[in-house]
Amino acid sequence: MPGFRQTLDEFYAQCLYLALNFLRCLAMAVKLGDDDFFDRITTHADLQLRLLHYPAIECSEVEREGHARIMPHTDFALCTLLFQDSIGGLEVDPFRTGEFKPATPIPGTVLVNIGDLLQRLTNNRVRSTRHRVVAPPSVARDVVLPARCCIPFFVHPDPETTIDPITLSPAEEKMYPPIDAGVWRDQNTGKNYRSELNEAPVAAVVG
């Protein structure tokens, strides 16, 4: 489509600008040291912008035991910017208790998910967001859910970065061992996409 690539390139640049500014604010809030802490570990990171389409589906299928549009999970990078349409269905489990709450779309806003690497790096000062996509609670169970579109922007650190939990005092215990960001990404990508025909082991994390 004419202009499609240029539009996405410009949008990618805006997402990168927003994400890095969010991380600068976070670095100040949780006292990680320099405000540009995250700038130094994202200089040549492979950030990902995805255009996701959920096909229309009968609500009864989504509501079946063990089914969902997306099963509960956390993102494994630093953070994710999420742009969602008005269809709804995204829910978050803020306290990891299994009590999911709707993240109702609000026009003109961007939802930010904390990722597993950011939880490790901040030594649990921030927690990764467990979330899922189901049928919105306001939808009747006997209808067909319309197609849903969303755009996630996944922020990964440079692959050679060592993610070593930051402590703020000698008495503070590190909750996780150091890991290599590139190995971490390969490991988690393998969990999501490895087929039964290709069960090669993934390299262990360093520590």
URVENQUI-V292701 format. One record per helix or strand of 3 or more residues. SS is the DSSP state (~ for helix, > for strand). FROM is the first residue (numbers start at 1). LEN is the number of residues. Records with the same first field share a line. If there is no record, write none. Layout:
SS->FROM-LEN  FROM-LEN
//
This chain:
~->4-26  37-4  59-4  116-6  181-13
>->48-7  70-4  79-6  90-4  111-4  130-4  148-8
//
